[in-house]
Amino acid sequence: GVLIAGIAQMLFQLPFLYKLGFLPKPVWAWKDSGVQKIIKLMIPALFGSSVAQINLLFDTFIASFLVSGSVSWLYYSDRLLEFPLGVFGIALATVVLPNLSESHFKQGKDHFNKTLNWAVQLALFIALPATLGLLMLAQPILATLFQYGEFSESDTLMASMSLMAYSLGLPAFILIKILANAFYARQDSKTPVRIGIIAMVVNMLLNVIFVLGLLNYTDIPAHVGLALATTGSAYCNAGLLALALRREQYLTLDQSFTTMILKVLLAVSGMTLILFLFSQDLHVWTQLDWFARLLDLFAVIIPAILFYTLLLWIMGIRPKHLAH
């Protein structure tokens, strides 16, 4: 199914590329200087953009030695995290890359800085409420999507704990996609790789610390430690990318950024109240059939989004403020 979906996604783009005149005829030209340059830049970039997936592979390996079910709980948690990351994070990163490239080569460092500022603001505008939603609705979402057949209420509880741990890192995961593109736009694919290696080492160290700590000193399941380690590693990765860009004066967060984020945080705080008032206990949720669960889930999510938007509107945030 994944393979077919990938092929369909590629084929869907071909007619539009043809209309734009961007559909080239396949030519075997590995020795062409342009092709060689792309390969040289692409190989490190592939590693740099795959750190989260490599960390997940390590986490899955370690989880296989933990209590039965740990691998599945992490898998379902990661699938749900990938939804906002794929829909919003990758989409935003895809839009940002050509804009940053044009800014770097044609419009200078100041315009590059403004473009990156805008992208980071928009990323947090989306990521912060999404993080809160996953944190507070982890159990209802998992119960609605997966709690059928052999997937029990206990599995929902276990998977929800790792989902909450993963969701704390959603802002960092999205920022990594954007900040790494700020290097690729300048044809620097080595810096994200070096930082990615550091983040992987941090992930492994945190895996050991959190898993052993949870096993020996708390009643929290050890697989949650693996998710927390991945989250910690993501913030390390995003932080080091931001510091490197700031050192090179390609990222200077201005006053408008601070004002916007403060307003977003206030709106997210207000959104917490709506989620708290509308959400139900997991046991009540699981008594409903699939369609009723889905309706109840939307009955929580939609008011929360509307209230978040309303609070931002009251604080003076308009669509034009999110436009680049």
C-alpha positions in Angstrom: 0.0 0.0 0.0 2.8 2.4 0.9 4.6 1.6 -2.4 1.5 2.1 -4.5 0.8 5.4 -2.7 4.3 6.6 -3.4 4.1 5.7 -7.1 0.6 7.4 -7.3 2.0 10.5 -5.7 4.9 10.7 -8.2 2.6 10.0 -11.2 0.1 12.7 -10.0 2.8 15.4 -10.4 3.8 14.4 -14.0 1.0 16.2 -15.9 1.5 19.4 -14.0 5.3 19.3 -14.6 4.6 18.7 -18.3 2.3 21.8 -18.5 5.0 23.9 -16.9 7.7 22.5 -19.2 9.7 21.0 -16.4 9.4 17.4 -17.4 12.8 16.4 -18.8 13.5 13.4 -20.9 15.5 10.8 -19.0 19.2 11.0 -20.0 22.0 8.8 -18.7 24.6 11.3 -17.8 26.3 10.3 -14.5 29.5 12.0 -15.5 27.9 15.4 -16.1 29.3 18.0 -13.8 25.9 19.1 -12.7 24.8 15.6 -11.9 28.1 15.0 -10.0 27.5 18.2 -8.0 24.0 17.1 -7.0 25.1 13.7 -5.9 27.9 15.2 -3.9 25.4 17.5 -2.1 22.6 14.9 -1.9 24.5 12.1 -0.1 25.2 14.1 3.1 21.8 15.7 2.9 20.1 12.3 2.9 21.8 11.4 6.2 21.1 14.8 7.7 17.4 14.6 7.0 17.2 11.0 8.2 18.5 11.4 11.8 15.0 11.0 13.3 14.4 7.8 11.3 17.8 6.4 12.3 17.1 7.2 16.0 13.7 5.4 15.7 15.5 2.4 14.3 17.8 2.3 17.3 14.8 2.9 19.6 13.0 -0.1 18.1 16.0 -2.3 18.5 16.3 -1.4 22.2 12.5 -1.8 22.6 12.7 -5.3 21.4 14.5 -6.2 24.6 11.9 -4.6 26.8 8.4 -5.8 27.9 6.3 -7.4 25.2 4.4 -4.8 23.2 7.0 -2.0 23.5 7.8 -2.1 19.8 4.2 -1.8 18.8 3.5 1.0 21.3 6.4 3.0 19.9 5.3 2.2 16.3 1.7 3.5 16.8 3.0 6.6 18.6 5.4 7.4 15.9 2.8 6.9 13.1 0.6 9.5 14.8 3.5 11.9 15.3 4.4 11.6 11.6 0.9 12.9 10.6 1.4 16.6 11.6 5.1 16.3 10.8 4.4 15.1 7.3 1.4 17.3 6.6 2.7 20.6 8.0 6.5 20.2 8.7 7.5 18.7 5.3 5.1 20.9 3.4 6.5 24.0 5.0 10.1 22.9 4.5 9.3 22.2 0.8 8.0 25.7 0.4 10.9 27.3 2.3 13.8 25.7 0.4 13.4 27.5 -3.0 12.6 30.7 -1.2 15.8 30.5 0.9 17.9 29.5 -2.2 16.6 32.6 -4.1 17.2 34.8 -1.1 20.8 33.6 -0.7 21.8 33.8 -4.3 19.8 36.9 -5.4 18.6 39.0 -2.5 21.3 38.8 0.2 21.6 37.8 3.8 19.0 40.2 5.2 16.2 38.8 3.0 17.4 35.3 3.8 17.1 36.1 7.5 13.6 37.5 7.1 12.5 34.4 5.2 13.9 32.1 7.8 12.3 34.2 10.6 8.9 33.9 8.8 9.3 30.1 8.4 10.3 29.5 12.1 7.3 31.7 13.2 4.9 29.8 11.0 6.3 26.4 12.1 5.8 27.3 15.8 2.3 28.7 15.0 1.3 25.3 13.8 3.5 23.0 16.0 2.7 24.4 19.4 -1.1 23.8 19.3 -0.5 20.5 17.5 1.8 19.5 20.4 -0.8 20.4 23.0 -3.5 18.5 21.0 -1.4 15.3 20.9 -0.5 15.6 24.6 -4.1 16.0 25.8 -5.9 13.8 23.3 -3.3 11.0 23.0 -5.6 8.4 24.6 -8.8 9.4 22.6 -7.0 9.5 19.3 -5.3 6.1 19.8 -8.6 4.6 21.0 -10.5 6.0 18.0 -8.0 4.8 15.5 -6.6 1.6 16.9 -8.4 0.1 19.9 -10.2 -2.7 18.2 -9.7 -6.5 18.2 -6.5 -7.4 20.0 -5.5 -3.8 20.6 -6.8 -3.4 24.2 -7.4 -0.4 26.5 -4.1 -1.3 28.2 -2.3 -1.0 24.8 -3.9 2.4 24.4 -2.7 3.6 27.7 0.9 2.4 27.0 1.0 3.8 23.5 -0.5 7.1 24.8 2.5 7.6 27.2 5.0 7.2 24.4 2.9 9.4 22.1 2.9 12.2 24.7 6.7 11.8 25.1 7.1 12.0 21.3 4.7 14.9 20.9 6.8 17.1 23.2 9.4 17.0 20.5 7.1 18.0 17.6 8.2 21.6 17.5 11.8 20.5 17.3 11.1 17.9 14.6 9.5 20.5 12.4 12.2 23.1 13.1 14.9 20.6 12.1 13.3 20.3 8.6 13.3 24.1 8.2 16.7 24.9 9.7 18.4 22.1 7.8 17.0 23.6 4.6 18.7 26.9 5.5 22.0 25.1 5.1 21.0 23.1 2.0 19.8 26.4 0.3 23.4 27.6 0.7 24.8 24.3 -0.7 26.2 23.4 2.8 25.2 19.8 3.3 28.0 18.9 5.7 27.0 21.0 8.7 23.6 19.3 9.2 25.4 15.9 9.0 27.9 16.8 11.7 25.1 18.1 13.9 23.0 15.0 13.1 25.9 12.7 14.3 26.0 14.6 17.6 22.2 14.3 17.9 22.4 10.6 17.3 25.1 10.2 20.0 22.9 12.2 22.4 20.0 10.0 21.6 21.9 6.9 22.5 23.2 8.4 25.7 19.7 9.5 26.7 18.3 6.1 25.8 20.6 4.5 28.4 19.9 7.2 31.0 16.1 7.3 30.6 15.5 3.5 30.2 17.7 2.5 33.1 16.2 5.4 35.2 12.6 4.4 34.5 13.3 0.7 35.0 15.0 1.1 38.3 13.4 4.2 40.0 9.9 4.7 38.6 6.7 2.8 37.6 6.7 4.5 34.2 7.2 1.9 31.4 10.7 1.9 30.0 9.6 2.4 26.4 8.5 5.9 27.3 12.2 6.6 28.0 13.1 5.8 24.4 10.5 8.3 23.2 11.8 11.0 25.6 15.4 10.3 24.4 14.3 10.9 20.8 12.6 14.1 21.8 15.7 15.3 23.7 17.9 14.4 20.7 15.6 16.4 18.4 15.9 19.5 20.6 19.7 19.1 20.6 19.6 18.8 16.8 17.4 21.9 16.3 19.3 23.9 18.9 22.7 23.2 17.3 21.3 24.0 13.8 19.9 27.3 15.1 23.2 28.2 16.9 25.2 27.5 13.8 22.9 29.7 11.7 23.0 32.5 14.3 26.8 32.3 14.4 26.9 32.8 10.7 24.3 35.6 11.0 21.7 33.8 8.9 19.2 33.6 11.8 18.6 36.7 13.9 15.2 36.5 15.7 13.7 40.0 15.8 11.2 41.6 18.1 8.2 40.6 15.9 9.2 37.0 16.4 9.2 37.3 20.2 5.8 39.1 20.1 4.2 36.5 17.8 5.4 33.5 19.9 4.2 35.1 23.2 0.8 35.5 21.6 0.8 32.0 20.3 1.8 30.6 23.8 -1.1 32.6 25.4 -3.5 31.3 22.8 -2.3 27.7 23.3 -2.8 28.2 27.1 -6.4 29.2 26.4 -6.8 26.2 24.1 -5.9 24.0 27.0 -9.1 24.9 28.8 -11.2 23.9 25.9 -9.5 20.5 25.6 -9.8 19.9 29.3 -13.5 20.8 29.4 -14.5 18.8 26.3 -12.4 15.6 26.6 -13.7 12.5 28.3 -12.2 9.7 30.4 -10.7 6.9 28.3 -13.0 4.3 29.8 -16.1 6.3 28.8 -14.6 6.8 25.3 -14.0 3.1 24.7 -17.7 2.3 25.4 -18.6 4.1 22.2 -18.6 2.6 18.7 -16.1 3.7 16.1 -18.3 6.4 14.5 -19.3 7.9 17.9 -15.7 8.0 18.9 -14.8 9.9 15.7 -17.6 12.4 16.2 -16.7 13.0 19.8 -13.0 13.5 18.8 -14.0 16.1 16.2 -16.3 17.7 18.8 -13.2 18.3 20.9 -10.7 19.2 18.2 -12.8 21.7 16.2 -13.8 23.9 19.2 -10.2 23.9 20.4 -8.9 25.1 17.0 -11.6 27.7 16.7 -10.9 29.0 20.2 -7.1 29.1 19.5 -7.8 31.1 16.3 -10.2 33.4 18.1 -7.7 34.2 20.8 -5.0 35.0 18.2 -7.6 37.3 16.5 -8.3 39.1 19.7 -4.6 39.6 20.2 -4.3 41.2 16.8 -2.9 38.3 14.7 -4.3 38.4 11.2 -3.6 36.2 8.1 -1.4 38.9 6.7 0.9 38.5 9.7 1.5 34.9 8.6 2.1 35.7 5.0 5.6 36.0 3.7 
